[in-house]
Each structure stands twice: as structure tokens, then as C-alpha cells.
Amino acid sequence: MLHSKSIGQKIAEARKKINLSQGELARQISISPQAVGKWERGESMPDIATLNRLAGIFAVDLNYFADAETKTTAADHVFEKSRSKNATDTAALPQKKNEWNWDMSQGNWTDADFSGLKNLKEKFSSSNLKNCLFKNADLSGLTLAKNNIEGCDFSEADLRSSKMQDSNLLKNTFLRCSLIDAVLYKNNIENCDFTAADFSGTEMQELNFEKNDLKEVVWNYTQFKKCNLSNLIFSGTLQNCHFEHCSFYHVKFENAVLLNSFFKYNERFKKVEFVNCQADTLTFAFLKNNYANLSGITLIG
């Protein structure tokens, strides 16, 4: 649990340990000295993004601000940070990566700035997120389930190996975002901007993927299974991709190169439009077997 008085005391201890005045600390994080004073007196509490910046200044991690069963001083934390990582020290350090007590699950978050944060993992499940910023955040391994995410900006965030399930993603920005090896299952994803995102190794299953901007996207070993694909334009190179048991509505492949890609048991595939596309022999055979209109496809080789 998080308590303003406890956090205020820890901020004061860590600040004094590194010989910073309230004014000097305030300048480093662009707030007033009065705000720092209110924190230390327990009259108010920093948001998580500010706590993350304070942790960097104090050379501690976010665990330091969370209540623990044992009493640990700021001096102990700073000392632990500065110790060399040898065998004799290992036993004194926390052994679990998820020992910290932050949990933002089942919450309602609006206009919050989480840019640059790390190790969120399972901390946002079943939450409503609206107009929040996650720019450049390390969200690798993030798990989302039953989330409603609308109008959020994940530009250049690392979402590799993340898992999203039973969630609604609407009007979000994933500009140059890494979704490498992510698993997207039973989600509704609409009107999102995935410009220059990397979907290498991404698995998409039983989801609705509609009206999304896919310019300059990297498609490599990307799988679509039992998906509804609607009002989309695929372009660029699609290599080692897999489309199986999908429904296609108003989908176009334009200026696309299709290499070693698998198409099987797809519905309404005759209506898919191919414009100025190229395909290798194997992919061309799969497309033909799926009754694709091949008039806009040039065979490579």
C-alpha cells in the first residue's frame, strides 16, 4: 500500500542522504519547493511518473517508496545501490523481480503520463486508460486483460513479448512501436495508428482488426488466425506471414511484396483487392488456391 506520510518521509530521508535542499530537488524535477515541502509533510503525494524521476535522482528503485514488512532506511537503499554485485552481496539484495507493491489494475486512468516507465508487467490489467502517454516506455512483457484503452500514445514504446487479451483498443497511437513476439488474443483493435510499428513474430488470434493505419509496418513471421480484418491496407514486404480462417472485408494489398506467406481457409478472399503487388511462387500458389483475384499480382521468378 502507498501512504503519503510514509512516502514523504522516504523522500526527505533520501534527499538529505545526497545533500540536496528542497529547492535543489524542486529545480531538478521542475516543480516548486513548496510542493516538495508538502510531499515531505505528507500533505500531498507525487504521481507515479514523478516518483519514477525521484527514484533516478536518489539512485533507488520504485520499491523504495512502497511500504514493506521490514523497516529500511534511505541510507540502506542508497548503500545497496552502490555495492558491487558479487557473490557475498547477492543474498542481501531482493531476489524477486516483482516484489514491489505498485498495482494500477482495476483503475481508471485519464490524461496520465507514464512515458519512460519500466517493468509495468501485470500492473494495468482490467483498467480503463484514456488519453494516457506511454512514449518510449519499456512495456516488454506487459500483460493486459479486460482493458479499455482509448486515445493513448504508445509511440516508440517497447511492447515486445507483451500479451493482450479481451481488451478494447480504440484510437491509440503505436508509432514506431515494437510489438515483436507479442500475443494479441480476442481483442477489438480499431482506428489505431501503427505507422512503422514492428509486428515481427506477433500472433493475432480471434480478434477484430479494423480501420487501422498500417503504413511502413514490418510484417515478418506475423500470424493472423480466426481474425476479422476490415478496412485495411497492407503494403511493403510481408514475409513468412500466416493468414488462416480469417474474414476479409474491404481489405487491400497495395504495393506489397508477398514472400513465403501462407493463406488458407479464409472467407471473402475473392473480394480482397491486390494493386501493384508481387509474390513468389509459393505464395502465389496459396493465393490462387484461396481464390484470390490475381490480376494485380506479378509473379516473382
C-alpha positions, 0 to 999 in steps of 0.5 A: 500500500502507498501512504503519503506520510510514509512516502514523504518521509522516504523522500526527505530521508533520501534527499538529505542522504545526497545533500540536496535542499528542497529547492535543489530537488524542486529545480531538478524535477521542475516543480516548486519547493513548496510542493516538495515541502508538502510531499515531505509533510505528507500533505500531498503525494507525487504521481507515479511518473514523478516518483519514477524521476525521484527514484533516478535522482536518489539512485533507488528503485520504485520499491523504495517508496512502497511500504514493506514488512521490514523497516529500511532506511534511505541510507540502506537503499542508497548503500545497496545501490552502490555495492558491487554485485558479487557473490557475498552481496547477492543474498542481501539484495531482493531476489524477486523481480516483482516484489514491489507493491505498485498495482494500477489494475482495476483503475481508471486512468485519464490524461496520465503520463507514464512515458519512460516507465519500466517493468509495468508487467501485470500492473494495468490489467482490467483498467480503463486508460484514456488519453494516457502517454506511454512514449518510449516506455519499456512495456516488454512483457506487459500483460493486459486483460479486460482493458479499455484503452482509448486515445493513448500514445504508445509511440516508440514504446517497447511492447515486445513479448507483451500479451493482450487479451479481451481488451478494447483498443480504440484510437491509440497511437503505436508509432514506431512501436515494437510489438515483436513476439507479442500475443494479441488474443480476442481483442477489438483493435480499431482506428489505431495508428501503427505507422512503422510499428514492428509486428515481427513474430506477433500472433493475432488470434480471434480478434477484430482488426479494423480501420487501422493505419498500417503504413511502413509496418514490418510484417515478418513471421506475423500470424493472423488466425480466426481474425476479422480484418476490415478496412485495411491496407497492407503494403511493403514486404510481408514475409513468412506471414500466416493468414488462416480462417480469417474474414476479409472485408474491404481489405487491400494489398497495395504495393506489397511484396508477398514472400513465403506467406501462407493463406488458407481457409479464409472467407471473402478472399475473392473480394480482397483487392491486390494493386501493384503487388508481387509474390513468389511462387509459393505464395502465389500458389496459396493465393490462387488456391484461396481464390484470390483475384490475381490480376494485380499480382506479378509473379516473382521468378 
